[in-house]
């Protein structure tokens, strides 16, 4: 069963080992984010995976949503 996590990003336990993917593909969002983190341009990623600008933005939107969900506690010491 496919569930939309944020617009353009879905989760389906039977696709990509249950990792979030770009909607309509089997491409894990982590793959796109990793490429961006390594310094690849959006244009390079779009060509490599045949994505639209909106699909790249969806991956970034998911990363922002995920970061907002996280609570980090730092111990002094």
C-alpha positions as CSV (number, residue, x, y, z in Angstrom):
1,X,0.0,0.0,0.0
2,X,1.5,3.3,-1.1
3,X,1.3,6.3,1.3
4,X,2.2,9.9,0.4
5,X,4.5,11.3,3.1
6,X,4.9,14.7,1.7
7,X,3.7,15.9,-1.8
8,X,5.8,14.0,-4.3
9,X,7.3,11.4,-2.0
10,X,5.7,8.1,-1.2
11,X,6.3,5.1,0.9
12,X,5.4,1.5,0.0
13,X,6.8,-1.5,1.9
14,X,7.1,-3.4,-1.4
15,X,9.2,-0.8,-3.1
16,X,12.8,0.1,-2.4
17,X,12.8,-2.0,0.9
18,X,10.1,0.4,2.3
19,X,12.3,3.5,1.9
20,X,10.7,6.8,0.8
21,X,10.8,7.2,-3.0
22,X,10.0,9.9,-5.5
23,X,6.4,9.4,-6.3
24,X,5.8,7.4,-9.5
25,X,9.4,6.0,-9.4
26,X,11.4,3.4,-7.5
27,X,14.1,6.0,-6.8
28,X,14.9,6.4,-3.1
29,X,14.8,10.0,-1.9
30,X,18.1,9.3,-0.1
31,X,19.8,8.8,-3.4
32,X,18.9,12.2,-4.6
33,X,19.8,13.9,-1.3
34,X,23.1,12.1,-1.3
35,X,23.9,13.3,-4.8
36,X,23.1,16.8,-3.8
37,X,25.2,16.5,-0.7
38,X,28.1,15.3,-2.8
39,X,27.9,18.5,-4.9
40,X,26.1,17.2,-8.0
41,X,24.0,19.9,-9.6
42,X,20.3,19.6,-9.9
43,X,20.7,19.5,-13.7
44,X,23.1,16.5,-13.5
45,X,20.7,14.6,-11.2
46,X,17.7,15.4,-13.4
47,X,19.6,14.1,-16.5
48,X,20.9,11.0,-14.7
49,X,17.6,9.9,-13.3
50,X,15.2,11.5,-15.8
51,X,13.5,13.7,-13.1
52,X,11.7,17.0,-13.2
53,X,12.6,20.0,-11.1
54,X,9.4,19.3,-9.0
55,X,10.7,15.8,-8.2
56,X,14.0,17.2,-6.9
57,X,12.0,19.8,-4.9
58,X,9.9,17.0,-3.4
59,X,13.1,15.2,-2.2
60,X,14.2,18.5,-0.5
61,X,10.8,19.0,0.9
62,X,10.9,15.5,2.5
63,X,14.4,16.3,4.0
64,X,13.0,19.5,5.5
65,X,10.0,17.7,6.9
66,X,12.1,14.9,8.3
67,X,14.5,17.4,10.0
68,X,11.5,19.2,11.5
69,X,10.3,15.9,13.0
70,X,13.6,15.3,14.8
71,X,14.3,16.4,18.4
72,X,17.9,16.5,19.4
73,X,19.0,16.5,23.0
74,X,22.5,17.6,23.8
75,X,24.0,16.8,27.1
76,X,26.4,19.3,28.7
77,X,29.6,17.9,29.7
